[in-house]
Amino acid sequence: MPVATTAKYSAGKPKKPAAGGSVNPITTVAVKPEKLFQVAYLPPLNRPDLPNPVGYNPNFSSSSESQSKGIDPELIVKRSWDIALAPIKQVPMNLFIMWMSGNAISIFPIMMVVMMFFKPVKAIISAQSTFKQIEGRNSFLQKLVYVLGNIVALGLAVYKCNSMGLLPTQPSDWLSFEKPLERVEYLAGGNM
């Protein structure tokens, strides 16, 4: 384990030799390393003779009140439409992913189908918090578009499940619920 040591630095004026002996011309002073690089800052000075820095505006107010007053209502409506149209904008990408993953039943297409189910369901469940962000004169229409976009995404997931054969849409999928056939005729063979 390292031990803190003091560094010895030369300082001062050489001493005059006493009668009959020689004296080291340099005296040594022990200085702690943390004191060697200590910086003392001066208090700030307000000097009116110095010009303001380039780009400084003394009349600029940076309070949050002045910034909140300048919000454009058109910008709020545009941002609300961006939130409302986000699920519909994801539909082409989902179609491309569906095409790339194929119809075989393997781990990658199953993961894609699960993701395509859970994202819209989660978005519909958390729609109330999303609707808090939607403001403006078209808020009802924007909320409707948001919900319809998520329903379209769920429809794509159901279509992908059907194309993979995961939905029971064929009569052969329901054979376990069918009653066995009853015999209508009995045939008995004769001896000759």
C-alpha positions in Angstrom: 0.0 0.0 0.0 1.5 3.4 -1.0 2.4 5.7 1.8 1.9 9.5 1.5 5.2 11.2 1.5 6.2 14.9 1.4 8.2 16.1 -1.5 11.2 18.3 -0.9 11.6 21.3 -3.1 14.4 23.9 -3.0 13.5 27.4 -2.1 15.0 30.5 -0.7 18.3 32.4 -1.0 21.6 30.8 -0.3 22.9 31.6 3.2 26.3 33.1 3.8 28.9 30.7 5.1 29.8 31.1 8.8 33.4 31.4 9.8 35.3 28.2 9.2 32.6 26.0 7.6 30.7 25.5 4.5 26.9 25.8 4.4 24.6 24.3 1.8 23.7 27.3 -0.4 20.1 26.0 -0.9 17.6 25.4 1.9 15.0 22.7 1.5 11.3 23.1 2.4 8.9 20.3 2.8 5.7 20.8 0.8 2.7 18.5 0.7 1.7 17.5 -2.8 -2.0 18.6 -2.3 -0.8 22.1 -1.4 1.5 22.3 -4.4 -1.3 22.5 -7.0 -3.8 24.4 -4.9 -5.6 27.2 -6.8 -7.1 30.2 -5.1 -9.8 31.9 -7.0 -10.4 35.5 -6.7 -13.9 36.8 -6.0 -15.7 37.9 -9.2 -15.2 41.5 -10.0 -17.8 43.7 -11.7 -15.8 45.8 -14.0 -17.9 48.2 -16.0 -15.0 49.1 -18.3 -15.1 45.6 -19.9 -17.4 45.1 -22.8 -20.1 42.3 -22.8 -19.0 39.0 -24.5 -20.0 38.4 -28.1 -23.6 37.2 -28.3 -24.5 38.3 -24.8 -27.8 40.1 -24.5 -28.5 41.7 -21.2 -32.2 42.2 -22.0 -32.8 38.5 -22.6 -35.1 36.8 -20.1 -34.7 33.1 -19.6 -37.6 32.5 -17.3 -40.0 29.6 -18.0 -43.0 31.9 -18.0 -41.8 33.8 -21.1 -41.0 30.5 -22.9 -44.4 29.0 -22.1 -46.3 32.0 -23.5 -44.7 31.6 -26.9 -46.2 28.1 -27.6 -47.8 28.0 -31.0 -51.2 26.3 -31.1 -50.5 25.0 -34.6 -47.4 23.3 -33.3 -49.5 21.6 -30.6 -51.9 20.3 -33.3 -49.1 19.1 -35.5 -47.5 17.2 -32.5 -50.9 15.7 -31.6 -51.3 14.4 -35.2 -47.8 12.9 -35.1 -48.8 10.9 -31.9 -52.2 9.9 -33.5 -50.6 8.7 -36.8 -47.7 6.8 -35.2 -49.5 3.4 -35.3 -50.5 3.8 -38.9 -47.0 4.8 -39.9 -45.7 1.5 -38.5 -48.0 -0.6 -40.7 -45.7 -0.7 -43.8 -42.8 -1.7 -41.6 -44.9 -4.5 -40.0 -45.9 -5.7 -43.5 -42.2 -5.9 -44.6 -41.3 -7.8 -41.4 -44.2 -10.2 -42.0 -43.0 -10.8 -45.5 -39.4 -11.3 -44.5 -40.1 -13.7 -41.7 -42.1 -16.1 -43.9 -44.9 -18.5 -43.0 -42.9 -21.3 -41.5 -43.4 -22.0 -37.9 -40.0 -21.3 -36.2 -38.7 -19.1 -33.5 -38.2 -15.9 -35.5 -41.7 -15.7 -37.0 -43.3 -16.6 -33.7 -41.4 -13.8 -31.9 -42.5 -11.4 -34.6 -46.2 -12.4 -34.2 -46.0 -12.1 -30.4 -44.4 -8.6 -30.8 -47.1 -7.6 -33.3 -49.8 -8.6 -30.8 -48.3 -7.1 -27.7 -47.3 -3.7 -29.0 -50.9 -2.6 -30.1 -52.5 -4.2 -27.0 -50.1 -2.4 -24.8 -50.7 0.9 -26.7 -54.5 0.5 -26.4 -54.3 -0.2 -22.7 -52.1 2.8 -22.1 -54.1 5.0 -24.4 -55.4 7.2 -21.5 -51.8 8.4 -20.8 -51.3 9.0 -24.5 -54.5 10.9 -24.8 -53.3 13.3 -22.2 -50.6 14.4 -24.7 -53.1 15.0 -27.4 -54.5 18.5 -27.4 -56.1 20.9 -29.8 -59.2 21.3 -31.8 -59.2 17.9 -33.4 -58.5 15.9 -30.3 -61.5 13.5 -30.6 -60.6 12.7 -34.2 -56.9 12.2 -33.3 -57.8 9.8 -30.5 -60.0 7.8 -32.9 -57.3 7.6 -35.5 -54.8 6.4 -32.8 -57.2 3.6 -31.7 -58.0 2.6 -35.2 -54.3 2.4 -36.1 -53.7 0.0 -33.3 -56.7 -2.1 -34.3 -55.2 -2.3 -37.9 -51.9 -3.4 -36.3 -53.8 -6.1 -34.4 -55.5 -7.2 -37.6 -52.1 -7.6 -39.3 -51.0 -9.9 -36.4 -54.2 -12.0 -36.8 -53.6 -12.2 -40.5 -50.0 -13.4 -40.0 -51.3 -16.1 -37.5 -53.8 -17.2 -40.1 -51.2 -17.4 -42.9 -48.9 -19.4 -40.6 -51.8 -21.9 -39.9 -52.0 -21.0 -36.2 -55.7 -20.2 -36.2 -58.2 -23.0 -36.2 -60.1 -22.1 -39.3 -60.2 -25.5 -41.1 -62.8 -28.3 -40.2 -59.9 -30.7 -39.5 -58.8 -28.4 -36.6 -62.1 -29.2 -34.8 -62.1 -33.0 -35.2 -61.6 -33.6 -31.5 -65.0 -32.0 -30.9 -66.9 -34.0 -33.5 -69.0 -36.9 -32.5 -68.1 -40.3 -33.9 -70.1 -41.4 -36.8 -73.0 -43.8 -36.1 -73.4 -46.9 -38.2 -76.5 -46.9 -40.4 -76.1 -50.3 -41.9 -74.7 -53.6 -40.7 -73.4 -56.1 -43.2 -73.1 -59.7 -42.3 -71.2 -62.1 -44.6 -72.7 -65.5 -45.4 -71.1 -68.8 -45.7 -71.2 -70.6 -48.9 
